[in-house]
Amino acid sequence: MGKPKAKSKRGAGKSAGPKPPRNQYSIEDILQKAEDCMDEYKYDLAQKFCERALELDSDNVRALELTSGLLLEMGQVESAQQCLGRAIFLDPHSGHSKYLTMAQLLSGTESRDLYRKGIEIISSKLGSLPPTDEGLSELKRDLSNAYVSISEIYMTDLCDETEAETEAKKCIELSVEVDPTNPESFQAHSNFSLVTGNIDDAKTSIDKSLELWFPQHLKYLENGQGTETSLSYTFRLSTAKILLDLENYDVATRLLESLIEEDEEVVSTWYLLGWANFLRSRTEVEYEGNARFYLNKAKEVNTVAPTDDSAMVEHIQELLKELGENKEEHPEQPEQKVNILEAEPEAVAEILDNEANQNAGEEEMMEN
């Protein structure tokens, strides 16, 4: 008989150690959790998910963009720029959001060129979508706002360029053409008209801008029946400034009051309410009390949540000084009489001494 062959053991030649753990969640799952945490303002937890996603794939464009958004919320602008720059490098021909976000972090021609690249990508995408696509309105709004942003650059950083006025006007017109329901387009036109001295056009455009959102927002605040606006606090504050420049004090005041209801710790809102009432007090003196109250409130809020606008703080002080102190608000308190039968002996003795000194002084004056 031949020698029997040894049976091979199952798994022979393989490591007997524990199997390496497999990723239980995909990178998309992790990024979705990060987004959910950001929506709930749980930034520390969101950061952990973003870090985990980048550990799995450091060149994942969505992870880089989401991380940049988180870093901006946390005030880490330089790190956010690095993430956006990497995302642009990896995917330069699609995804407009990273270009628009990076443009907001830069200035001048760099910002303008990034907005133009974002516009190019959006326009290309719009041309490929059917008219019934659900994402059409959002893309048009992004495109419209990008044109507004370029117009603002030509009115600020690039205002000395020979083509500044022409380019600003053209971008505003394109913004309105792309999305006639965009309040920011009409506000931009109002601001442009103010700068160029066309007051009637400025009034017409700011009225159009307000019609698109303010009445519904007021209804929402008053009884919950309207629609709460998604327009930023900063945009609405800028609208109030334009209204004050146009001397539309009633609407400006109601708009500023609605902002106070939303956030009571913004110095500039209280200041603008004070400024509005101060301007009105020039012809209607009864507004002086309101002006003094709001400006003092701005001064008080600045101690709790300081603003970095030193010029505004200085103006608040100047306005309060010009208004002066209202004596009616601080009437002289009558001297309180002390009941000597109930007072402490030391207090009674002091009162009697004061009376004696006062009487002696009066007698001396009479003798002279």
RODO-2510 file (C-alpha; in nm, 4 decimals, decimal comma):
residues 368
     n   res          X          Y          Z
     1     m     0,0000     0,0000     0,0000
     2     g     0,1126     0,3455    -0,0766
     3     k     0,1507     0,6082     0,1895
     4     p    -0,1746     0,7982     0,2300
     5     k    -0,1639     1,1707     0,1359
     6     a    -0,2025     1,4106     0,4205
     7     k    -0,5256     1,6072     0,4069
     8     s    -0,4727     1,9747     0,3608
     9     k    -0,6148     2,1944     0,6322
    10     r    -0,8807     2,4442     0,5262
    11     g    -0,7414     2,7932     0,5259
    12     a    -0,3809     2,6755     0,5339
    13     g    -0,1380     2,9482     0,4282
    14     k    -0,3726     3,2298     0,5365
    15     s    -0,3144     3,4572     0,8336
    16     a    -0,4822     3,3363     1,1450
    17     g    -0,5200     3,6913     1,2822
    18     p    -0,8471     3,8930     1,2924
    19     k    -0,9820     4,0253     0,9659
    20     p    -0,9358     4,4015     0,9108
    21     p    -1,2568     4,5921     0,9754
    22     r    -1,4489     4,6931     0,6683
    23     n    -1,5977     5,0448     0,6424
    24     q    -1,9458     5,0108     0,7788
    25     y    -2,0603     5,3385     0,6174
    26     s    -1,9871     5,4831     0,2759
    27     i    -1,8318     5,8270     0,2372
    28     e    -2,1689     5,9544     0,1116
    29     d    -2,3356     5,8327     0,4315
    30     i    -2,0733     6,0099     0,6407
    31     l    -2,1086     6,3361     0,4484
    32     q    -2,4854     6,3220     0,4859
    33     k    -2,4411     6,2917     0,8628
    34     a    -2,2061     6,5921     0,8511
    35     e    -2,4684     6,7947     0,6650
    36     d    -2,7371     6,6976     0,9152
    37     c    -2,5143     6,8099     1,2035
    38     m    -2,4431     7,1416     1,0325
    39     d    -2,8151     7,2005     0,9834
    40     e    -2,8539     7,1524     1,3596
    41     y    -2,5525     7,3799     1,4350
    42     k    -2,3611     7,0865     1,5850
    43     y    -2,0346     7,2005     1,4325
    44     d    -1,7980     6,9985     1,6518
    45     l    -1,9747     6,6761     1,5602
    46     a    -1,9967     6,7773     1,1943
    47     q    -1,6215     6,8360     1,1963
    48     k    -1,5592     6,4788     1,3084
    49     f    -1,7662     6,3434     1,0195
    50     c    -1,5878     6,5697     0,7690
    51     e    -1,2473     6,4626     0,8983
    52     r    -1,3497     6,0968     0,8702
    53     a    -1,4691     6,1489     0,5125
    54     l    -1,1385     6,3097     0,4138
    55     e    -0,9492     6,0264     0,5804
    56     l    -1,1305     5,7883     0,3470
    57     d    -1,0715     6,0079     0,0401
    58     s    -0,8706     6,3292     0,0740
    59     d    -0,9611     6,4282    -0,2827
    60     n    -1,3359     6,3843    -0,2564
    61     v    -1,4718     6,7111    -0,3973
    62     r    -1,7987     6,7003    -0,2056
    63     a    -1,6097     6,6389     0,1190
    64     l    -1,3789     6,9326     0,0470
    65     e    -1,6683     7,1658    -0,0314
    66     l    -1,8657     7,0598     0,2744
    67     t    -1,5592     7,0975     0,4951
    68     s    -1,4977     7,4469     0,3576
    69     g    -1,8548     7,5452     0,4466
    70     l    -1,8097     7,4123     0,7983
    71     l    -1,4779     7,5932     0,8398
    72     l    -1,6394     7,9202     0,7324
    73     e    -1,9112     7,8749     0,9923
    74     m    -1,6355     7,8222     1,2495
    75     g    -1,4476     8,1332     1,1352
    76     q    -1,1497     7,9483     0,9860
    77     v    -1,1382     8,1371     0,6556
    78     e    -0,7857     8,0456     0,5431
    79     s    -0,8452     7,6735     0,5915
    80     a    -1,1746     7,7043     0,4051
    81     q    -0,9945     7,8696     0,1136
    82     q    -0,7477     7,5817     0,0986
    83     c    -1,0304     7,3272     0,0762
    84     l    -1,2075     7,5274    -0,1945
    85     g    -0,8861     7,5744    -0,3890
    86     r    -0,8252     7,1988    -0,3835
    87     a    -1,1834     7,1285    -0,4950
    88     i    -1,1469     7,3729    -0,7856
    89     f    -0,8183     7,2123    -0,8879
    90     l    -0,9703     6,8629    -0,8838
    91     d    -1,2935     6,9535    -1,0632
    92     p    -1,2515     7,2817    -1,2537
    93     h    -1,5262     7,2386    -1,5136
    94     s    -1,8347     7,1551    -1,3069
    95     g    -1,9947     7,2550    -0,9792
    96     h    -2,0524     7,6307    -0,9653
    97     s    -2,0967     7,6605    -0,5888
    98     k    -1,7269     7,6332    -0,5049
    99     y    -1,6476     7,9207    -0,7409
   100     l    -1,9207     8,1436    -0,5974
   101     t    -1,8132     8,0704    -0,2404
   102     m    -1,4455     8,1349    -0,3127
   103     a    -1,5404     8,4601    -0,4882
   104     q    -1,7020     8,5855    -0,1680
   105     l    -1,3747     8,5348     0,0188
   106     l    -1,1647     8,7375    -0,2258
   107     s    -1,1885     9,0863    -0,3731
   108     g    -1,1309     9,2870    -0,6885
   109     t    -1,0517     9,1144    -1,0153
   110     e    -0,9907     8,7767    -0,8460
   111     s    -1,3423     8,7777    -0,7065
   112     r    -1,4938     8,9014    -1,0332
   113     d    -1,3213     8,6300    -1,2368
   114     l    -1,4378     8,3560    -1,0006
   115     y    -1,7958     8,4815    -1,0286
   116     r    -1,7597     8,4791    -1,4069
   117     k    -1,6429     8,1177    -1,4006
   118     g    -1,9398     8,0252    -1,1815
   119     i    -2,1710     8,2043    -1,4257
   120     e    -2,0184     8,0119    -1,7142
   121     i    -2,0828     7,6771    -1,5448
   122     i    -2,4403     7,7676    -1,4463
   123     s    -2,5225     7,8944    -1,7952
   124     s    -2,3907     7,5744    -1,9500
   125     k    -2,5981     7,3641    -1,7124
   126     l    -2,9136     7,5688    -1,7746
   127     g    -2,8727     7,5095    -2,1466
   128     s    -2,8783     7,1348    -2,0967
   129     l    -3,1836     7,1137    -1,8677
   130     p    -3,5440     7,0729    -1,9832
   131     p    -3,7838     7,3611    -1,9005
   132     t    -3,9648     7,1442    -1,6450
   133     d    -3,6567     7,0524    -1,4391
   134     e    -3,7105     7,1114    -1,0657
   135     g    -3,3644     7,2597    -1,0177
   136     l    -3,4156     7,5300    -1,2785
   137     s    -3,5412     7,8057    -1,0469
   138     e    -3,2597     7,7559    -0,7963
   139     l    -2,9962     7,7722    -1,0707
   140     k    -3,1517     8,0889    -1,2108
   141     r    -3,1463     8,2490    -0,8661
   142     d    -2,7780     8,1567    -0,8228
   143     l    -2,7018     8,3026    -1,1659
   144     s    -2,8965     8,6196    -1,0907
   145     n    -2,7176     8,6695    -0,7580
   146     a    -2,3789     8,6133    -0,9217
   147     y    -2,4510     8,8997    -1,1624
   148     v    -2,5528     9,1171    -0,8654
   149     s    -2,2237     9,0366    -0,6926
   150     i    -2,0207     9,1422    -0,9970
   151     s    -2,2155     9,4675    -1,0170
   152     e    -2,1307     9,5362    -0,6514
   153     i    -1,7609     9,4718    -0,7199
   154     y    -1,7691     9,7328    -0,9983
   155     m    -1,9351     9,9780    -0,7581
   156     t    -1,6750     9,9207    -0,4844
   157     d    -1,3393     9,7490    -0,5463
   158     l    -1,3286     9,8286    -0,9189
   159     c    -1,5136    10,1606    -0,9121
   160     d    -1,2130    10,3439    -1,0600
   161     e    -1,2102    10,1288    -1,3731
   162     t    -1,3225    10,3152    -1,6856
   163     e    -1,5885    10,0538    -1,7589
   164     a    -1,7167    10,0344    -1,3986
   165     e    -2,0525    10,2117    -1,4446
   166     t    -2,1285    10,0382    -1,7749
   167     e    -2,0412     9,6927    -1,6421
   168     a    -2,2356     9,7435    -1,3177
   169     k    -2,5460     9,8495    -1,5085
   170     k    -2,5139     9,5596    -1,7558
   171     c    -2,4794     9,3005    -1,4783
   172     i    -2,7838     9,4359    -1,2953
   173     e    -2,9914     9,4196    -1,6143
   174     l    -2,8777     9,0606    -1,6744
   175     s    -2,9644     8,9738    -1,3150
   176     v    -3,3208     9,1007    -1,3581
   177     e    -3,3530     8,9301    -1,6964
   178     v    -3,2433     8,5908    -1,5572
   179     d    -3,4718     8,6054    -1,2527
   180     p    -3,7393     8,8808    -1,2416
   181     t    -3,8520     8,7532    -0,8991
   182     n    -3,5175     8,8158    -0,7282
   183     p    -3,5408     9,0958    -0,4656
   184     e    -3,1614     9,1329    -0,4678
   185     s    -3,1650     9,2342    -0,8344
   186     f    -3,4030     9,5243    -0,7741
   187     q    -3,2224     9,6295    -0,4580
   188     a    -2,8971     9,6386    -0,6564
   189     h    -3,0676     9,8552    -0,9208
   190     s    -3,1967    10,0881    -0,6505
   191     n    -2,8498    10,1253    -0,5022
   192     f    -2,6992    10,1849    -0,8474
   193     s    -2,9612    10,4507    -0,9197
   194     l    -2,8842    10,6232    -0,5889
   195     v    -2,5135    10,6318    -0,6656
   196     t    -2,5735    10,7698    -1,0142
   197     g    -2,8219    11,0286    -0,8876
   198     n    -3,1461    10,8874    -1,0314
   199     i    -3,3660    10,9119    -0,7213
   200     d    -3,6974    10,8275    -0,8907
   201     d    -3,5579    10,5025    -1,0326
   202     a    -3,4084    10,4220    -0,6939
   203     k    -3,7494    10,4576    -0,5276
   204     t    -3,9232    10,2480    -0,7923
   205     s    -3,6679     9,9663    -0,7720
   206     i    -3,6588     9,9424    -0,3925
   207     d    -4,0396     9,9303    -0,3897
   208     k    -4,0277     9,6384    -0,6378
   209     s    -3,7708     9,4608    -0,4248
   210     l    -3,9835     9,4975    -0,1116
   211     e    -4,3026     9,3855    -0,2868
   212     l    -4,1413     9,0488    -0,3588
   213     w    -4,0951     8,9550     0,0082
   214     f    -4,1719     9,2120     0,2766
   215     p    -4,5559     9,1974     0,2953
   216     q    -4,5512     8,8171     0,3242
   217     h    -4,2748     8,8305     0,5823
   218     l    -4,4708     9,0809     0,7915
   219     k    -4,7786     8,8571     0,7803
   220     y    -4,5661     8,5691     0,9011
   221     l    -4,4360     8,7758     1,1933
   222     e    -4,7783     8,9074     1,2845
   223     n    -4,9941     8,5968     1,2624
   224     g    -4,7935     8,3176     1,1014
   225     q    -5,0045     8,3324     0,7863
   226     g    -4,7443     8,4635     0,5420
   227     t    -4,4042     8,3299     0,4425
   228     e    -4,0860     8,3825     0,6400
   229     t    -3,8174     8,5262     0,4137
   230     s    -3,4929     8,3439     0,3453
   231     l    -3,3139     8,6677     0,2590
   232     s    -3,0109     8,7283     0,4774
   233     y    -3,0094     8,9663     0,7739
   234     t    -2,7357     9,1670     0,6020
   235     f    -2,9420     9,2088     0,2851
   236     r    -3,2430     9,3326     0,4802
   237     l    -3,0253     9,5740     0,6762
   238     s    -2,8905     9,7116     0,3478
   239     t    -3,2480     9,7580     0,2274
   240     a    -3,3223     9,9635     0,5389
   241     k    -3,0201    10,1855     0,4684
   242     i    -3,1446    10,2541     0,1145
   243     l    -3,4907    10,3378     0,2488
   244     l    -3,3363    10,5882     0,4898
   245     d    -3,1359    10,7459     0,2076
   246     l    -3,4651    10,7827     0,0200
   247     e    -3,6335    10,9266     0,3332
   248     n    -3,8899    10,6469     0,3467
   249     y    -3,8787    10,6456     0,7263
   250     d    -4,2004    10,4544     0,7971
   251     v    -4,1098    10,1458     0,5934
   252     a    -3,7480    10,1609     0,7088
   253     t    -3,8590    10,1672     1,0729
   254     r    -4,0946     9,8706     1,0295
   255     l    -3,8220     9,6736     0,8548
   256     l    -3,5677     9,7524     1,1275
   257     e    -3,8197     9,6594     1,3969
   258     s    -3,8691     9,3207     1,2293
   259     l    -3,4923     9,2705     1,2404
   260     i    -3,4888     9,3532     1,6122
   261     e    -3,7529     9,0846     1,6657
   262     e    -3,5160     8,8401     1,4980
   263     d    -3,1960     8,9434     1,6764
   264     e    -3,1715     9,2026     1,9534
   265     e    -2,7919     9,2007     1,9715
   266     v    -2,6970     9,3713     1,6457
   267     v    -2,5617     9,7211     1,7138
   268     s    -2,6173     9,8514     1,3605
   269     t    -2,9922     9,7767     1,3721
   270     w    -3,0434     9,9812     1,6885
   271     y    -2,8180    10,2529     1,5484
   272     l    -3,0197    10,2775     1,2247
   273     l    -3,3436    10,3018     1,4229
   274     g    -3,1858    10,5833     1,6230
   275     w    -3,0592    10,7504     1,3054
   276     a    -3,4031    10,7251     1,1416
   277     n    -3,5698    10,8946     1,4375
   278     f    -3,2937    11,1537     1,4614
   279     l    -3,3501    11,2493     1,0970
   280     r    -3,7236    11,2777     1,1575
   281     s    -3,6661    11,4889     1,4684
   282     r    -3,5204    11,7658     1,2527
   283     t    -3,8722    11,8545     1,1416
   284     e    -4,0785    11,6726     1,4081
   285     v    -3,9307    11,7302     1,7514
   286     e    -4,1412    11,4542     1,9113
   287     y    -3,9067    11,1950     1,7568
   288     e    -3,6131    11,3106     1,9715
   289     g    -3,7123    11,0786     2,2561
   290     n    -3,7218    10,7771     2,0256
   291     a    -3,3859    10,8705     1,8750
   292     r    -3,2281    10,9027     2,2191
   293     f    -3,3722    10,5688     2,3322
   294     y    -3,2546    10,3704     2,0271
   295     l    -2,9076    10,5280     2,0250
   296     n    -2,8617    10,4558     2,3951
   297     k    -2,9772    10,1016     2,3265
   298     a    -2,7170    10,0710     2,0492
   299     k    -2,4526    10,1929     2,2938
   300     e    -2,5691     9,9379     2,5505
   301     v    -2,5733     9,6467     2,3022
   302     n    -2,2225     9,7397     2,1917
   303     t    -2,0951     9,6571     2,5406
   304     v    -2,2490     9,3090     2,5180
   305     a    -2,1868     9,2291     2,1506
   306     p    -1,9255     9,4814     2,0313
   307     t    -1,9171     9,5899     1,6686
   308     d    -1,5923     9,6420     1,4802
   309     d    -1,7390     9,9494     1,3075
   310     s    -1,5617    10,2230     1,5033
   311     a    -1,7036    10,4976     1,2805
   312     m    -2,0583    10,3907     1,3701
   313     v    -1,9808    10,3877     1,7426
   314     e    -1,8315    10,7360     1,7137
   315     h    -2,1410    10,8580     1,5272
   316     i    -2,3661    10,7192     1,8010
   317     q    -2,1747    10,9246     2,0578
   318     e    -2,1953    11,2384     1,8419
   319     l    -2,5704    11,2014     1,7912
   320     l    -2,6354    11,1486     2,1620
   321     k    -2,4264    11,4544     2,2430
   322     e    -2,6227    11,6608     1,9922
   323     l    -2,9548    11,5355     2,1282
   324     g    -2,8480    11,6142     2,4844
   325     e    -3,0135    11,4812     2,7962
   326     n    -3,3881    11,5010     2,8225
   327     k    -3,4687    11,6462     3,1648
   328     e    -3,8148    11,4925     3,1537
   329     e    -3,6513    11,1499     3,1412
   330     h    -3,4469    11,2278     3,4535
   331     p    -3,6605    11,4534     3,6756
   332     e    -3,5004    11,5911     3,9901
   333     q    -3,5897    11,3786     4,2884
   334     p    -3,7523    11,5722     4,5747
   335     e    -3,5535    11,5779     4,8945
   336     q    -3,6793    11,3057     5,1247
   337     k    -3,7749    11,4179     5,4762
   338     v    -3,6500    11,2090     5,7628
   339     n    -3,8747    11,1187     6,0534
   340     i    -3,6497    11,2007     6,3516
   341     l    -3,8635    10,9873     6,5809
   342     e    -3,7797    10,6750     6,3760
   343     a    -3,4286    10,7597     6,2497
   344     e    -3,1046    10,6478     6,4087
   345     p    -2,9549    10,8971     6,6611
   346     e    -2,6429    10,9559     6,4471
   347     a    -2,8593    11,0456     6,1446
   348     v    -3,0724    11,2870     6,3507
   349     a    -2,7591    11,4546     6,4900
   350     e    -2,6223    11,5047     6,1376
   351     i    -2,9514    11,6594     6,0191
   352     l    -2,9587    11,9015     6,3143
   353     d    -2,5959    12,0009     6,2554
   354     n    -2,6653    12,0709     5,8875
   355     e    -2,9688    12,2839     5,9741
   356     a    -2,7686    12,4787     6,2311
   357     n    -2,4897    12,5490     5,9846
   358     q    -2,7383    12,6565     5,7194
   359     n    -2,9173    12,8950     5,9602
   360     a    -2,5862    13,0437     6,0738
   361     g    -2,4886    13,1108     5,7171
   362     e    -2,8179    13,2830     5,6406
   363     e    -2,7878    13,5090     5,9528
   364     e    -2,4333    13,6093     5,8569
   365     m    -2,5497    13,7054     5,5076
   366     m    -2,8289    13,9226     5,6537
   367     e    -2,5861    14,1065     5,8845
   368     n    -2,3555    14,1893     5,5952
***
